[in-house]
Amino acid sequence: MQTWAIANQKGGVGKTTTSLCLARGLATMGHRVLLIDLDPHASLTRAFGVPADPPPAGTHDVFSNFSVELSTLSRRTGIDGLLLVAAQPALATLERRGATQPGLGLSLGRALHAARGGYDYALLDCPPTLGLLMVNALAAADRLIVPTQTDPLAMHGLTDMLRTADMVERSRRRPLPRHILPTLYDRRTRAGVLVLEQLHDRYEGLVWPKAVPMDTRLRDAMALTTGTAPTGRGADAYRSALNWLLAALPAQQKAA
């Protein structure tokens, strides 16, 4: 099973949309995909219509019960081959518990390791802050995908995110391949064009050669969770980005 963490320490960069579109694309290809919402705001969970009250079973249970299995927490979606592990507001309490409860830092990794035979891919939609949840995701991931808005301010968030990835990579003592997906690109603005050029200049080889354009059809996340495949420039761009990511997989992982 391949585990991809979709993360950025800046909000508003298209992280949840990226997680959803990539997971949907993998499922459409016939893969068994587990989409895990790690964000206490639960935007991904709400997009699938999961109610907040009563709180659903989900990712918080991974940290409160070390023996729980992801298969028992997952729920079907309207997309064949795609299962969801919902987020709960209680995830916001984990930072306080992490200081006093040992073992939380590896909880997600243990659960994913136990589930490796049941899925082909697990995609982790991370919160936009550096903390226990993001560190769990990066420690467990086989690769990091960083959506970044083509905006000057977003460059700072990208720098912070890659610095965090370096720190976790040193701690876990195995490589954490990373890929940068430019998002929310508006080619009509000079700032957008310049930032895209800067991304390629600074991070050559890590950046997808294209960019996900501004597309109002991607703003309605609930529309992306139905059985009908999304259309439009944005959806086409994400399909192209997924092919690029899959092409970057080592041969042995493609065959797995």
N, C-alpha and C positions, 0 to 999 in steps of 0.2 A: 504494500500500500504506500502510495506517495502522499505526503502531507505537505500542503502549501499554506503558509501563513500570509494573509493579505493584511498589511499593516502600514500605518503612517502615524507619526506622532502629531500630525496636524489634522484637524477635522475639515470636512467640506471638500475633500479631494476625490470623492467618488469611490470610497473604499467598499461600502456595502453594495453598491451597484456592480462594482468589479467582481466581488465575491459571488454575487448571484449570477452574473452573466457567464463567468468562467465555469461555475458549477453546473449551470444549465447546459452549457456547451459540451462539457465532458459527458453528462448524462445522455445528451442527444447522440453522442458517438457510441453509446452502448455501454459506457462504464458505470460501475456501481459507485455512487458518490454520496459522501456524508458531509453535509454542510453544517458547521458548528458556529453558533452565534456566541461570541465571548464578550460582547459589548453590553454593559448594564442598561444602556438606553434601549436595547432590543429592537432597533429599527428593522433589522432583517427578519426577526421573529414576527413583528407586526405586519410586515409585508406579506407574509404567508397567512395572515388572518388569525394567528394564535392569540387568544384573549389574555390580557394581563391579570385578570381576576376571575377565578382563583389562579394563583401562580402555577404555571405548568411545570411538569418535570422537565429538567434540562441541565444546562452546564453547571449550575451551582451545585448540583448533586454530586458531580465528579469530585468536588473539593470538600464536600461534607461527608462522603461515604466512599472510602478508597476502594471498596470492593464492588461498587456499582459498575455495570457494563454499559458502554455507549449504545449497544443494541437495544437495551431496555428503555433508554431515554429518547431514542429517535422516533420520529413520526413521519408518516408518509406525506408527500406533497402532491400537488396536481401535476407534477412532472415525473414521468416514468424514469425510474432509476435513481431518483434524487430523494434522499432522506434528510430531515432537519433535526438538529438538537437545539431546542429553543433556549433563549437567554431568559434570566429572571432578574428583577431588581435587586435581589439579595446578593448578586455578584458584587455590588458596590461595597459590601461589608468585608470583602476578602482582604483588603489591604490592612485593616486593623488586625484581623486574625493571623495574617502571615507573620507578624512579629512574635507571636506567642505559640503558634501551632506548627511544629516541625513537619516537613514533608509536603507542604502545599506547593512548593516550587516545582515539584516533579509530578503532581497529580495528573495533569493532562497527558503528559508523556506516557505514564503507566496505562492510562485508559486507552490511548491510541495504540500502544503496543499490544494490548490484549485484543483489540478489535481488528488487527491487521489482516486477518484472513477473510473478513466479511465484506471488505470494500476495496475498490481499486484506488480511490482518491478520497482524502479528507481535506476540506478547505476550511480554514479558520478565519472568521471575520473578527478582527481584533479591535479593541477600544482605541480611541485616538490619544491615549496617554500612556506614558511609561510607568509600569507598575507590575504587580504580580501576574495579572492575566496576560499581558503582552510578553513578559519574560517566559511564562509557561509555554506560550505558543512558539516563540522563537527557539526555545530549548528543544521542543519536540519536532520542529519543522524540518523537512528535507530541502525546502527552498523558501525564500522570502520574495514576495511580490509587493512592490511599493507603488501604488497609484499616486501620482503627483500632479496636481493642477498646474497648467502652464501659466503660472502667475509668479511675479518676482517674490512675493512673500512665501509662496510654497517652497521655494528653494531652501529656505532655512529649515523647514520641517523635514525636508528630504535629507539634509546634512545631518540633522539630529538622529533621524531614523537609521541611517547607515552607520553612524557612530555607535548607536546602541547594538546594531547587528554585529559590528566588530567585537564589542565587549562580550556579547553572548557567545559568539563563535570561539573566542579565546577560552571562555569558561567551560564550554562543553567539549572542547578539544576535537572537534571535527568540523569540516567545512560547512558553511551556510551559504550556498549559492544565492545570489540576489539578482532581481530583474526589476527594472523601472518601467512603468507604464504611464506615459503622458496622458492626462485626461482633461476633459472640459476645455478642449483646444478651440480657440476662435482665431482662425487665420486672418480675419479682418482687422485684428488689432496688432499694432506694432509690438506691444509687450508680449503677447502670446507667441509671436514669431521669434522674437529675440530669446525668450526663455527656452523655447524648444531647441534653438541653436545652442544655447548654453548647456542644456542637458546633454546633448551629444558631444560637445567639446569636453566637458568635465568628466563624463562617465561613459566614455567610449567603450562599446562592447556590452554594457549593462542595459542600455536603453533600447526599447522597441523602436525600430526605425520609423514607425508611423505614430499616429496619435488618435485618441478617441475624441471625436469632435463634439462640440456642444450640440445636443439633440434633445428637444423637449420630450420626446417619447421615452427617454431614459429616466425622466424625473419621477414618473409614477412607478415606484418599485412594485406595487401590487400587480400592475399590468404585466410585469416580468415573471410573475409566479404562476400564471395560468398555463393551461395545456397548449395554448396557441403560441407558436414561436414568434418572438418579437421581430419587427422589421424596422428598416431605416438605417441611416448612416452609422449611428452609434452601435446598433446591434451588429451590423456588418463589421465594424471596426473591432469589436470584442471577439468575434469569430476569428478574425485575422490574428489578433493578439494571442489567442489560445493556440493557434497553429504554430506561432513563433515560439511560445513557451514549450510546447510539446517537442518541437524540433531541437530545443536546447537540452532535452533530457539525455543523459548518457544511455548508450545502447542497451545496457543490461537492465536499466529501469524501464525502458520502453517495452522490453520483452516480458517484464514481470506481470 
